[in-house]
Amino acid sequence: MRERLVDAAYAAGWAGLRHLPEPVARGLFDTIADVAWRRQGKGVRQLEANLSRVHPDADGIRLRELSRAGMRSYMRYWRESFRLPTWSRERIAGAITVKNLEQLDGVLASGRGAVLALPHMANWDLAGAWIASAGGHPFTTVAERLKPESLFDRFVAFRESLGMEVLALTGSQVSVVGTLARRLREGGLVCLVGDRDLSEAGIQVDFFGEPTRMPAGPAALAQRTGAALFPVSLWYDGAMLRAEVHPEVVPSGEGTRQEQAAAMTQAMADVWAGAIREHSVDWHMLQKLWLADLTPRGAEA
């Protein structure tokens, strides 16, 4: 019953909210954000715990200010995503500016594949829609399988409608890694969200002074295929979405492949830490991230 209700809520969102006047939709989602923030639910408490790592000198009042702005940014992501299928190519093109895009253009023009790795910042769906349409670079990405299955299918259909090829992380007959590697060897583009490990087998990195794990995929794919690896950061600036393609992360050539992959992943984490510190309200991390917060396997049992 709960899964059916969740699916119905998302269906209503895509069917109805996309047609609301912009001021009405903005007011509605700001209200939802403020109500959730005042209730201090699990996600909001975890967001504040995460932000305390980003801003260790912030007092309780400051963290509450940041979390409120963070919830509004998070709800802005959902508001835009519900309405994005109705946006014209011209509106998408005018909604975002990308710094250092010429790095990516040059690599793809040479016939070499590229991996864009980004954290959960601002609106990665809008950025993806821009890259696939205005940017002229259709790409392949991976999505976490959701429950119910019908909800996952809605997300896949939504993202594919924006010009993305979406592979399910689990539960598919298709080899995800093999398909991504093939796309890269063909000179294509792969975009991956890489600041949270879902497999419990990621690479340990130092992030804001504490250990956590991040997926090995972006670095491993770049090593395996010779593709360029670019960290990306996103943030809101008034009505605009801003993005920056950071310099390519390259293997050092020293140590084992695993050691090189670890160094590349740490380099991306350092880039993201700088961006998150500057635009922390647009980092939508409402889940446990650091190892100190994660329940050890088997502890509850």
N, C-alpha and C positions, 0 to 999 in steps of 0.2 A: 504493500500500500504506500509506504513512504517513497519508494522508487517511482511509482506511478505519479505521485503528487509532485515530486521534483521534476519529472519529465514534463508534466502538464504546465508547471510554472515556467519552465524555459520555453516551451512551445508558445505560451501566451506572450512571453516577452518578445520573441521574434515576430509573432503575428500582430501584436497590438502596439507595443511601445515604439516600434520603428516609425509609426505614423503620427506620433504626438508632435505638436509644435516644439521647437527646440527649447524655448524658455520653460515650458511646462515639464519637459523631460528632465532638464537640468535641475529644476527645483525638486522634482520627485526623487531623483537619485541622490541629491544632497540630503534630503530628509531621511531616506533609507540609511545613508551613511551615518548621519548624526544619531539616529535611533540605535543602530547597532553599536556605535561608539559609547553612548551613554549606558547601554546595558552591560558593557564590559564582559562580553562573552569570551569564550575560549580563544577565538581567533584574534580578537582585539588585545587580549592580555599577552598573547604570544607575539603579536606585532610590537607591542611596547617592550617586551623582553628583548626582541631582536634589535630594536632601535637603540636600546641601552648599550648594546655592543658597538653600534656605529657612533654613538655620542656618549662616551663614558662619563663625561663631565656634566651631562644634563641632569637637572633635578626632576622630581616627580611632576611638577607643573609643566616644565618644558616637554617632557616625554608625552604628557597628555595632549599638549598642543600639536606635537608632531604626529601622534597617532590619529587625532581627529582629521588633520589635513591628509594623512595617509589613507584613511578610510574614504574620504571624499575622492581622492585620486583613484583608489581602487574601484569605487562605484562609477567614476567617469569611464574607466576601462569598459565596464559592463554596459553602460549607457551607449557608448560609441559602438561596441561590438554588436549589440542588438540592432542598431540602426545602420550599421555599415553596409549590409546588402542593398540598401536603397541609395547609397551614395553613388554619384556619377564618377567617371574617371577623372573629370576635371576637379571635382571636389576633393577626391583623394589626393590628386597631384598637388592641390593647394593647401592641404592640411598638414604637411610635414616638410621640413627641410633637413637635408642630410649633409653632414660635413665629411670631407675627405672621400666622397664616393668615387672619385677618379681612381683611387687605389683598386677598388673592386672592378671597375670598368676595365682597367688596364689588364688585370689578371685574366678576366673572362675573355677579353678580346684576343688574348694570346693563345686561347685554346686550353688553358689550364683551369682546372676546377677550383672552387673556393668554398670554404666553410665559414659562415657567419655564426658566431656564438654570442648569445646575449643573455642577460639576466632577466628576472621577472620585473622589468621596469616599464612604467607607463603603459603603452598599448602596442604589444608586439604583433597583434593581428593587423592593426592599421599599418604598422611599418611593413609587414609582410605584403599586404595588399598594394602598398606603394611600390615596393621592389618589383612585384610581379607585373604591375600595370605601368605606372609612370616610369619606373626604373628600367623596365624592359627586360627583367631577368626572372622568368618563372623558376620556381625552385621546389625542392623536396624537403619535407620536414617530418617529424615524428610526433605523435600525440599519445599521451597516456590514456589507456582504456578506462572509460568511466562506467559507472552503473547508474541507472539501467542502461542496457545496450542501446535502446532507442535514443537516449540522450547523447551517447557517444556518436551515434550515426548522425545526429543533428549537427554536432560540432564538426565532424568530418565534412558533411555536405556544405556547411557554412564556409569552411576554409577552402574547400575545393572551388566553391563559387567565386572566391577571390583570386583564384589562379594558382593555388598551391597543390602539390601532390602530397597527400597525407598518408603516412604509414603508421599502423597501429604498433605501439611498443611491444605488446604481448598478444597472444591469442590469435595469431595469424599464420597462414601457411607460407607467407612470403618471408624470406630472410631479410630482416631490416638492415643489418650491417652490410650484407651482400648487395642489396639494392642501392644503398647510399654510396657504397664504394664504386659501383658501376656508374652511377650518375656523375660522380666526381671524375672518374677516368674518362668519361665522355666530354669533359669540359663544362659540366653543369654546376649549379649552385645548390648547396645544402644549408639550411638554417636550423639551428638547434638552440633551445633554451638550456643553459648549462650551469646554473648556479645552485642547483639542488639535485642531489643524487637520489634516484628512486630505486636503485638496485641493491643498495647496501654493499656494493662491490666497487665503489668509485675510488678515486685517488684522494688521499688525505692532503689537505692544503692548510696553510695558515690564513685565516680570514679575520681581519680586525683583531689580531692577536690571540685567537683561539682556533683550535683544530676543528675542521669539518671535512666532509667529503664532497667532491664534485665529480660529475660524470667523466669517465675516461674517453668517451666517444669522440668529441671534437678533435682532441690531439691525436688520438689513435687513427682516426680516419685521414687526417692530414698526413701523418707519417706513412700510412699504408698506401696512399694513392699519389702522394706528391702534391696534393692540393694546398693552396694557401689558406692559412687560418687567421681570421680577423676577429678580434673581440669587438663587440658593438655595445654602446650604451644608449639609452633612451630616457627622455624626460619631457615633462610638459612645461611650456613657456607661454602662459596665457592661453589663448585659443589654439596655439600651434603645438605640434609634436616635434621635438628636436631629436635628431639621431647623430651619432658620431661613429664613423668607422675608424677604429684605432689601428696603429701600425701592425703589420703582419707579425705574428708570433712564429718564429722559426726554430727548428731543432738545433741544439747546440753542437751536435756531432760528437759529444763526449758522453761516455757511460753507455749503459744498456738502453734498449728501446724503451723499457719501462721507466728508467730513470729520466730519459729525455721527455717522455710523455708527462711525467710528474712535473718536470721543470716547466713545460709549456702550460700545463694546467695551472700551476702556481702563478705564472706570468699573467694569465687571463684573470685569475682571482685578484691580483694586485690592481689591474686596470679597472675591474668592476668595483673594487673597494673605493678607489678614488672617485668614481662616478657616483656611487651610492652615498658616499659621505657628502658630496656636494648637492645631491638631489634625493635625499633619503625619503622624503614623503612620497616619491614616485616609485619606491621599491616595494612591491606588493608581496611581501613575505609574511604571511599569516600562519605559517607552519613552523614546526621545530626544524632547526637547521644545524646548529652546532652539536657536536658529539656530547657535550656536557648535558644537553637538554634531552637527548634521545634515550628512550627506555632501552636498556640492554636486552638483547634477545633472550626470552625465557624468564626474565625477571618477574613479570606479572604472574606467570604460571607458578 
